């Protein structure tokens, strides 16, 4: 079975923490890339327990339910599927 859903690449903006909730969106189109709402974070002795987010400026490709880091905006080539068409 092949995936007929197109991919879209977003530019990760800085994550924000509001009342304990971590939210990260795309800097270009506003698509939500990460949200700690209704998630459980494992607390472990001596380990970082912060909610994982994408690196600021990283190119994040969304392909159905899969997301992949494909580079850094301004450093790597901007992919053809960048989310600019989703603005407006």
C-alpha positions in Angstrom: 0.0 0.0 0.0 1.4 3.4 -1.0 1.0 6.7 0.8 -1.0 9.1 -1.4 -1.0 11.8 1.2 1.5 14.6 0.3 4.3 15.6 2.6 4.7 19.1 4.1 7.8 20.5 5.6 7.5 23.1 8.4 10.0 25.4 10.1 10.1 24.8 13.9 9.6 28.0 15.9 10.7 28.3 19.5 8.5 26.2 21.9 6.5 28.1 24.5 5.4 27.0 28.0 2.0 28.3 29.1 0.7 27.2 32.5 2.9 24.1 32.3 1.8 23.1 28.8 4.5 23.0 26.1 3.4 24.0 22.6 5.5 24.3 19.5 4.3 25.6 16.1 5.6 26.2 12.6 7.2 29.7 12.2 5.8 30.0 8.7 2.2 28.6 8.7 1.4 28.1 12.4 0.9 24.3 12.1 1.2 22.7 15.6 4.3 20.5 15.7 4.3 19.5 19.4 1.9 19.8 22.3 2.3 18.3 25.8 -1.5 18.4 26.5 -2.7 15.0 27.6 0.7 13.4 27.4 2.6 11.6 30.2 6.3 12.3 30.7 8.3 9.6 32.4 10.1 10.8 35.5 13.4 9.0 36.0 16.2 9.6 38.5 18.9 11.8 37.1 17.3 12.1 33.6 15.9 15.1 31.7 12.2 14.9 32.0 11.3 17.9 29.8 8.9 17.5 26.9 10.8 16.9 23.7 10.4 19.5 21.0 12.0 20.1 17.6 15.2 22.3 17.4 14.4 25.9 16.7 14.7 26.5 12.9 14.8 22.8 12.1 12.9 21.7 9.0 10.2 19.2 10.1 8.6 17.0 7.4 5.1 15.7 8.2 4.2 12.6 6.2 0.9 11.3 7.5 1.5 10.3 11.2 5.3 10.4 10.8 7.5 13.5 11.4 11.1 13.7 10.5 13.9 16.3 11.0 15.2 17.0 7.5 17.6 19.9 8.0 18.0 23.4 9.3 16.3 26.4 7.7 18.9 28.8 6.2 21.6 26.2 6.4 20.2 23.4 4.3 18.3 23.7 1.0 14.6 24.5 1.6 12.5 21.6 0.4 10.0 21.9 -2.4 7.2 20.9 0.0 7.8 23.7 2.4 4.5 25.0 3.9 4.5 28.4 2.2 1.3 27.4 0.3 -0.5 27.0 3.6 -0.1 30.6 4.6 -3.3 32.6 4.1 
